[in-house]
Amino acid sequence: MSRIAYTRPSITDLEVEYATDAARNGWGAKCYDYIHRFEAGFREYLGVDYAIATSSCTGAMHMGLAALGVSSGDEVILADTNWIATAAPIVHLGATPVFVDVDPVSWCIDPDKVVAAITPKTKAIVATHIYGNLCDMAALQDIAERHGLTLIEDAAEALGSQYRGQRAGSMGRFGTFSFHGTKTMTTGEGGMFVTSDPGLYETVLTLSNHGRSRQQTRQFWPDMVGFKYKISNLQAAIGCAQVERAEELTSRKREILAAYKHRLLPSNSIAMNPEPDHVVNGAWMPTVVFDKKTGVTRDKAIAAFQLADIDARVFFSPLSELDFFENRFATPVAEDIAERALNLPSYHDMTDDDIDRVCAVIRGLLDG
């Protein structure tokens, strides 16, 4: 039996065709053609007014926060269950990330904890959608409006997820996406900044090109100190093919999550990615949380998967556990889930036999 990877991209002849064309012809006057096409396709898919393709989701978040004026003395509230990429731009801008606990069912930021963390220094709230699960956007939007704060969506892991008919990433002041090689849609490395705010769009567009405004007539004349977070035409060519296949890619992810749930959820000893009635879960990363009574820990589960020649990925540890962060709030739920949760393999061309092998390891742990 071959090793089962936890993730790998779905690349077809279409991606190869577009990338080959970009390599052969996408230079000179055509060097932005696939970038603009990718942005237009993603904008249409998401239902937003503006999209800017970037070199990473981190870069998209960095520019969005900078465009909002986040700076020294400001605080930005985010979930403690997170990846460093969401917090790093806050620190780079001189602001302070404030980590709060997560909801035990969705594993996303707990709105009640957000309210308790708001101070006069709070500038924004980042709603990070974890593993395809969605934050309680209605509650967070209400909180942001009542307190005069900006709500941002980190939708790096939520392509294909929907909240009351709206796509993840389209509901905040701005949203960010990742197209890393592990994601449902990929360009190898890459990201997307999305918004329906015209002013914010223009600022981020300028920041993304070394601070050069598109209205500037002088060549090589920046209007502000910006960044170099642009995607390449070659990467965008792959992205064009992937966005054309977005429904296919996300549907397959949902099929894999459903297959896991069908095999595993008859057991009351585990929980998996939730999908409330008002939510469509994009199912980027099927995840299992072992009930405390089972005694199955993250480390025990990882060891069992390694013996079975199957890749599995650990659940995000709380960012507040990192030595270089200080946090004023306890986050017991985030700490607890990380100790007994595991991400399962979910690449697009998994077979039923592959899924059965994965489930056999989990059953073995539960029977253990």
C-alpha positions in Angstrom: 0.0 0.0 0.0 1.2 3.5 -0.8 1.4 6.3 1.7 -1.7 8.4 2.0 -0.8 12.1 1.9 -2.9 14.5 3.9 -3.1 17.0 1.0 -2.0 17.6 -2.5 -3.4 19.8 -5.3 -5.7 18.8 -8.1 -3.9 19.8 -11.3 -5.4 18.9 -14.7 -4.4 19.5 -18.3 -6.2 22.9 -18.1 -3.8 24.2 -15.5 -0.9 22.9 -17.6 -2.3 24.5 -20.7 -2.7 27.9 -19.1 0.7 27.8 -17.4 2.4 26.8 -20.6 0.8 29.7 -22.4 1.9 32.1 -19.7 5.4 30.8 -19.9 5.6 31.1 -23.6 3.6 34.2 -24.3 2.9 36.1 -21.0 5.6 38.6 -21.1 6.0 42.3 -22.1 2.6 43.8 -22.7 0.9 40.5 -21.7 2.7 40.2 -18.4 -0.5 41.0 -16.4 -3.1 39.2 -18.6 -3.5 36.1 -16.5 -3.4 38.2 -13.3 -6.3 40.4 -14.4 -8.2 37.3 -15.6 -7.7 35.5 -12.3 -8.8 38.5 -10.3 -11.9 38.9 -12.5 -12.8 35.2 -12.2 -12.4 35.2 -8.4 -14.3 38.4 -8.0 -17.2 36.9 -9.9 -17.0 33.6 -8.0 -17.1 35.3 -4.6 -19.6 38.0 -5.4 -17.5 41.0 -4.4 -16.7 44.2 -6.3 -12.9 44.1 -6.1 -10.1 41.5 -5.9 -6.4 41.8 -5.9 -4.2 38.8 -6.4 -1.3 38.7 -4.0 1.8 36.6 -3.4 0.3 35.2 -0.2 -2.7 35.5 2.1 -0.3 36.9 4.7 0.5 39.7 2.3 -3.1 40.4 1.6 -3.8 40.7 5.3 -0.8 42.9 5.9 -1.9 45.4 3.2 -5.5 45.3 4.3 -4.6 46.2 7.8 -2.1 48.8 6.7 -4.8 50.4 4.5 -7.1 50.6 7.5 -4.4 52.5 9.4 -3.7 49.8 12.0 -0.5 50.9 13.7 1.3 51.3 17.1 -1.0 51.5 20.0 -3.9 49.7 18.3 -5.3 46.3 19.3 -6.7 43.7 16.9 -8.8 40.8 18.4 -8.5 37.4 16.9 -9.0 33.7 17.8 -6.2 32.0 19.8 -6.8 28.9 17.5 -5.0 30.3 14.5 -1.9 30.2 12.4 0.9 32.7 12.9 0.2 34.2 9.4 -2.9 35.9 10.8 -1.1 37.5 13.7 2.2 38.4 12.1 0.9 41.3 10.0 -0.6 42.9 13.2 2.8 42.7 14.8 4.6 44.0 11.7 2.4 47.1 11.8 3.3 47.8 15.5 -0.1 46.8 16.8 -1.0 44.2 19.4 -2.8 40.9 18.7 -5.3 40.1 21.4 -6.1 36.4 21.5 -9.5 35.2 22.7 -11.0 31.8 23.1 -13.0 29.8 20.6 -16.4 28.3 20.4 -16.2 24.6 21.4 -18.4 23.5 18.5 -17.2 25.6 15.5 -13.6 26.0 16.8 -13.8 29.6 15.6 -13.7 32.8 17.6 -16.2 33.1 20.4 -18.3 36.3 20.0 -18.8 36.6 23.8 -15.1 36.5 24.3 -14.7 39.2 21.7 -17.0 41.6 23.6 -15.0 41.0 26.8 -11.8 41.9 25.1 -12.8 45.2 23.5 -10.9 48.3 24.9 -10.6 51.9 23.7 -7.5 50.6 21.8 -9.4 48.0 19.8 -9.2 48.7 16.0 -10.5 45.6 14.4 -11.8 42.0 14.8 -10.4 39.2 12.6 -12.9 36.4 12.0 -10.7 33.4 11.0 -12.7 30.6 9.5 -11.0 27.4 10.6 -10.7 24.3 8.4 -13.8 25.3 6.4 -15.9 26.0 9.5 -17.5 29.4 9.7 -17.5 32.0 12.4 -20.8 33.3 13.8 -20.8 36.3 11.3 -24.1 37.7 12.4 -22.9 38.1 16.0 -19.6 39.4 15.0 -21.1 41.9 12.6 -23.4 43.1 15.3 -20.5 43.5 17.7 -18.4 45.4 15.2 -21.3 47.8 14.4 -22.2 48.5 18.0 -18.6 49.2 18.9 -17.5 51.0 15.8 -14.9 48.4 14.8 -13.8 46.9 11.5 -14.6 43.2 10.9 -12.1 41.4 8.7 -12.5 37.9 7.4 -9.5 35.5 7.2 -11.0 33.1 4.7 -7.7 31.4 3.9 -9.2 28.0 4.8 -12.8 28.7 3.8 -13.1 28.6 0.0 -16.5 27.2 -0.8 -18.0 27.9 2.6 -21.2 29.9 2.8 -23.0 31.7 5.6 -26.7 32.4 5.0 -26.1 32.3 1.2 -23.0 34.6 1.3 -19.6 33.2 0.5 -16.9 33.3 3.2 -14.6 36.3 2.6 -17.4 38.5 1.2 -19.0 39.6 4.4 -16.3 41.6 6.2 -14.8 45.0 5.4 -12.3 42.9 3.5 -11.4 39.3 3.2 -8.2 37.3 2.5 -7.6 34.0 0.8 -4.7 31.6 0.5 -3.7 29.6 -2.6 -0.9 27.7 -0.9 -0.2 24.2 -2.3 -2.3 22.7 0.5 -5.4 24.6 -0.2 -8.6 23.6 -2.1 -7.6 26.0 -4.8 -3.9 26.6 -5.4 -1.4 28.6 -7.3 1.5 27.0 -5.5 1.9 30.1 -3.4 -0.5 33.0 -3.6 -3.4 34.8 -2.1 -6.2 37.2 -2.7 -7.4 40.4 -1.1 -11.2 41.0 -1.7 -13.5 43.9 -0.8 -16.5 45.8 -1.9 -15.1 49.1 -0.5 -13.8 51.2 -3.4 -11.6 53.4 -1.3 -10.0 50.5 0.5 -9.5 48.8 -2.8 -7.6 51.7 -4.3 -5.4 52.0 -1.3 -4.5 48.3 -1.2 -3.9 48.4 -5.0 -1.4 51.2 -4.6 0.3 49.5 -1.6 0.6 46.3 -3.6 2.7 47.9 -6.3 5.4 49.6 -4.2 3.1 52.4 -3.4 2.6 53.5 -7.0 -0.9 54.7 -7.7 -2.5 53.7 -11.0 -3.4 57.4 -11.4 0.3 58.4 -11.2 1.6 59.5 -14.6 5.3 59.7 -13.8 7.1 56.5 -14.3 8.7 54.8 -11.3 7.2 57.4 -9.0 5.7 56.0 -5.8 2.9 57.9 -4.0 3.6 56.2 -0.7 5.8 53.5 0.8 4.2 50.3 -0.3 4.9 46.6 -0.5 5.8 44.0 -3.1 3.0 41.5 -2.7 2.1 40.9 -6.3 1.4 37.4 -7.7 3.2 36.4 -10.9 1.5 35.9 -14.2 2.6 32.3 -14.2 1.0 31.6 -10.9 -2.1 33.5 -11.9 -2.4 31.3 -15.0 -2.8 28.2 -12.8 -5.2 30.2 -10.7 -7.4 30.9 -13.7 -7.8 27.2 -14.3 -8.5 26.6 -10.7 -11.1 29.3 -10.4 -12.9 27.8 -13.5 -12.9 24.5 -11.6 -13.9 26.1 -8.2 -17.2 24.4 -7.9 -15.7 21.0 -8.8 -12.9 21.4 -6.3 -15.1 22.5 -3.4 -17.7 19.9 -4.2 -15.1 17.1 -4.0 -13.9 18.4 -0.7 -17.4 18.3 0.7 -17.8 14.7 -0.7 -14.7 13.6 1.2 -15.9 15.2 4.5 -19.3 13.6 4.0 -17.7 10.2 3.5 -15.7 10.6 6.7 -18.8 11.6 8.6 -20.8 8.7 7.2 -18.2 6.2 8.4 -17.2 7.8 11.7 -20.1 9.9 13.2 -22.2 7.0 14.3 -19.7 7.0 17.1 -20.4 9.4 19.9 -16.7 9.4 20.9 -15.7 12.0 18.3 -16.8 15.3 16.8 -16.1 16.6 13.3 -16.5 19.8 11.3 -19.9 21.1 12.0 -22.4 22.3 9.4 -25.4 24.2 10.9 -28.5 24.7 8.8 -27.5 28.2 7.7 -24.0 27.2 6.7 -22.3 25.4 3.9 -18.9 24.0 5.0 -16.3 24.2 2.3 -14.6 21.2 4.0 -11.0 22.3 3.4 -9.6 20.1 6.1 -11.8 17.3 7.7 -10.9 17.2 11.4 -11.7 14.8 14.2 -11.8 15.8 17.8 -11.7 12.8 20.2 -13.9 12.9 23.2 -12.0 13.3 26.5 -13.4 10.0 27.8 -11.6 8.1 25.0 -8.1 9.0 26.3 -7.0 9.5 22.8 -4.5 12.4 22.5 -3.1 14.2 19.5 0.3 12.6 20.0 -1.2 9.1 20.3 -3.2 9.6 17.2 -0.3 11.0 15.2 1.8 7.9 16.2 -1.0 5.5 15.1 -1.2 7.2 11.7 2.5 7.1 11.2 2.5 3.3 11.8 -0.3 3.0 9.2 1.8 5.0 6.7 -0.8 7.8 6.6 -0.1 11.5 6.9 -2.1 13.5 9.4 -1.8 17.0 10.6 -2.0 18.4 14.1 -4.7 20.9 15.0 -3.5 24.5 15.5 -2.0 25.1 18.9 -3.0 28.3 20.6 -0.9 31.2 19.4 -0.7 32.5 23.0 1.5 29.5 23.8 4.3 31.0 21.8 7.0 32.5 23.9 7.0 35.8 22.0 3.4 36.5 22.6 1.7 37.8 25.8 -2.0 37.3 26.3 -4.3 38.8 28.9 -7.0 36.2 28.5 -7.2 32.5 29.4 -8.2 30.3 26.4 -9.1 26.9 27.9 -11.2 25.7 24.9 -8.5 26.4 22.4 -5.9 24.7 24.6 -8.1 21.6 25.2 -9.2 21.0 21.6 -5.6 21.2 20.3 -4.6 18.3 22.7 -7.1 15.9 21.2 -7.7 16.8 17.6 -6.3 15.8 14.2 -6.7 16.9 10.6 -7.4 14.0 8.2 -6.2 13.4 4.7 -8.5 15.0 2.1 -6.8 15.4 -1.3 -9.2 15.5 -4.2 -8.4 12.1 -5.8 -8.7 10.1 -2.6 -10.4 6.8 -3.2 -12.9 5.1 -1.0 -10.2 2.6 0.0 -8.0 5.5 1.1 -10.8 6.9 3.3 -11.5 3.4 4.7 -7.8 3.1 5.7 -7.9 6.4 7.5 -11.2 5.5 9.3 -9.7 2.1 10.3 -6.9 3.9 12.2 -9.5 6.1 14.0 -11.6 3.1 14.9 -8.5 1.3 16.2 -7.7 4.3 18.4 -11.3 4.3 19.8 -11.2 0.5 20.4 -7.7 0.8 21.8 
